[in-house]
Amino acid sequence: MADESMVRTLDAQARAIWPQEIPLLRRYALPAEPRILDAGCGTGEGSSRLADLFPKASVLGVDIIDKHLELARSRYANFGPRLKFEHQSIFELTCPDKTFDLTVCRHVIHSIPHPDRVIAELVRVTRPGGYLHLIPEDYGMLHFQSGALDPRDFWHEVPAAMSRAMGTDLFMGRNIFGILAAANLEQIALDYIVVDTLRVPRETFAAIIEAWRDGYVNPIGEFTPISRESALEYFNQMIANIRDPRGYAVWMVPVASARIGSERRK
Ligand SMILES: C[S@@+](CC[C@H](N)C(=O)[O-])C[C@H]1O[C@@H](n2cnc3c(N)ncnc32)[C@H](O)[C@@H]1O
């Protein structure tokens, strides 16, 4: 996963999403010098933007891919000691209970098995009155126009088959509410960032789908009823749809948030 297309994916996704994510992050009542965890930080796209948005914050990014962590450390050394990157699994964080004021987990929860265990771990390390801020992707929330191919067929087949093959839930956006509700959290909210051809530059949106194409056509060919060649054709048509000045396409990106109750029962 630490491949070149993943690095491009994370870069393009952050450029598309962050401008709409800022007001969602500003809603939280954080202390003047918040402690922030970026769980599954990847190459540090989110961690560095969090450190920038909250200039007095200490931000810890954790991940299990050392190449991502090395890239993050070298890219964002300018923040100094208030932005750190460590090798830790989000299933078993080394941080004590109630450490963070804000725990962020972007683009991860849909790609791991047992998301409820990770949510429990994120809750554990967040202090009472602190917040969870999650981007749980949902691959039923992408819409493209039909051309020679109908992308609805692709999005109907591929995420369901990949979820089965990987033991993950690529429809997590609609399922996260139940997990947060079962964890007894307060102020649970679902908001949507709209990555579409009106709000996001077409080239940025196209760069996301190009990076997905380059990273995913092989596994799609291997694990789904759609061949590698067919997946390539679908992706190329979707990219052309985005680049067409008269075309419209949209990716609805869920943002789930919740507050840890101050009188939380164990
Ligand atoms: C799609 S990337 C998202 C990166 C980053 N959050 C962002 O928004 O750019 C998913 C990241 O989750 C990380 N990840 C997956 N399982 C993990 C685990 N058990 N512990 C820590 N990180 C994990 C992967 O290594 C990868 O870097």
The ligand as an SDF file (V2000), in Angstrom:
LIG
                    3D

 27 29  0  0  0  0  0  0  0  0999 V2000
   -5.9440    5.8320    2.9730 C   0  0  0  0  0  0  0  0  0  0  0  0
   -4.6630    6.1010    4.1410 S   0  0  0  0  0  0  0  0  0  0  0  0
   -5.2080    7.5920    4.9700 C   0  0  0  0  0  0  0  0  0  0  0  0
   -4.0490    8.4240    5.4700 C   0  0  0  0  0  0  0  0  0  0  0  0
   -4.3880    9.7330    6.1890 C   0  0  0  0  0  0  0  0  0  0  0  0
   -5.2980    9.5220    7.3060 N   0  0  0  0  0  0  0  0  0  0  0  0
   -4.9360   10.7780    5.2660 C   0  0  0  0  0  0  0  0  0  0  0  0
   -6.0490   11.2390    5.5000 O   0  0  0  0  0  0  0  0  0  0  0  0
   -4.2390   11.1510    4.3100 O   0  0  0  0  0  0  0  0  0  0  0  0
   -4.9580    4.8470    5.3520 C   0  0  0  0  0  0  0  0  0  0  0  0
   -3.8090    4.7200    6.3240 C   0  0  0  0  0  0  0  0  0  0  0  0
   -4.2370    3.8890    7.4130 O   0  0  0  0  0  0  0  0  0  0  0  0
   -3.1160    3.1710    7.8310 C   0  0  0  0  0  0  0  0  0  0  0  0
   -3.4840    2.0080    8.6610 N   0  0  0  0  0  0  0  0  0  0  0  0
   -4.1280    0.8790    8.2840 C   0  0  0  0  0  0  0  0  0  0  0  0
   -4.2310    0.0260    9.3330 N   0  0  0  0  0  0  0  0  0  0  0  0
   -3.6320    0.6470   10.3860 C   0  0  0  0  0  0  0  0  0  0  0  0
   -3.3930    0.2780   11.7250 C   0  0  0  0  0  0  0  0  0  0  0  0
   -3.7900   -0.8990   12.2140 N   0  0  0  0  0  0  0  0  0  0  0  0
   -2.7540    1.1670   12.5260 N   0  0  0  0  0  0  0  0  0  0  0  0
   -2.3230    2.3500   12.0580 C   0  0  0  0  0  0  0  0  0  0  0  0
   -2.5210    2.7590   10.7900 N   0  0  0  0  0  0  0  0  0  0  0  0
   -3.1630    1.9170    9.9540 C   0  0  0  0  0  0  0  0  0  0  0  0
   -2.4470    2.7670    6.5340 C   0  0  0  0  0  0  0  0  0  0  0  0
   -1.1190    2.3580    6.7420 O   0  0  0  0  0  0  0  0  0  0  0  0
   -2.5880    4.0500    5.7290 C   0  0  0  0  0  0  0  0  0  0  0  0
   -1.4500    4.8730    5.8460 O   0  0  0  0  0  0  0  0  0  0  0  0
  1  2  1  0
  2  3  1  0
  2 10  1  0
  3  4  1  0
  4  5  1  0
  5  6  1  0
  5  7  1  0
  7  8  2  0
  7  9  1  0
 10 11  1  0
 11 12  1  0
 11 26  1  0
 12 13  1  0
 13 14  1  0
 13 24  1  0
 14 15  1  0
 14 23  1  0
 15 16  2  0
 16 17  1  0
 17 18  1  0
 17 23  2  0
 18 19  1  0
 18 20  2  0
 20 21  1  0
 21 22  2  0
 22 23  1  0
 24 25  1  0
 24 26  1  0
 26 27  1  0
M  CHG  2   2   1   9  -1
M  END
$$$$
